[in-house]
Amino acid sequence: MEERIIVADPVGDPQGYQRELLALLGDQDPQTVMVATLVSLREQAGALSEKQLTERPEPNEWSAAELLGHLWDAEIAYAFRARVILAQETPRLIGYDQDAWASLARPAIGELIPAFAALRTADLALIEGTPEALWDRYGIHEERGQLSFRLLTKEIAGHDRAHLLQLQQTLAAV
């Protein structure tokens, strides 16, 4: 059984969830973590067998492939939220049901890491090209309240850290 990396439920305890993501990030630079995630995913998941990718460590735990799919989904959500925060005045930011999104079609597993990399590369360009003066622009997240571009970026980097640790646990268990 995997050790829970994040204990707080993102919907039931959104502030607790946010605190845990930020604690996982610590004082690391979010952009550096986001770049390192691409390297780590390619190293950890790039040469796995079908069995290693699809086997769940426990019936209620995600397989490596499901985990990669979740990272893809989260990157899509980040990409949209970041851009709407930067382009609109105090936009409303909706949450998303990760289980419902998991049931949607995704790229095939062999294409998932390159697809994630393409999204992540676009998001890193946005981060790099956003002037410091805009980093405190914010939207209102329906579950977490005020969410600035800066905080959103720290959250996704903490999310990366959480799921890279989970991926290590998953691969060790299968």
Buried (B, 14 or more C-beta within 10 A) or exposed (E): EBEEBBEBEBEEBBEBBBEBBBEBBEEBEBBEBBBBBBEBBBEBBEEBEEEBBBBBBEEEBBBBBBBBBBBBBBBBBBBEBBBEBBEEEEBEBEEBEBEEBEEEEBBEBEEBBEBBBEBBEEBBEBBEEBEEEEBEBBBEBEBBEEBBBBBBBBBBBBBBBBBBBBBBBBBEEB
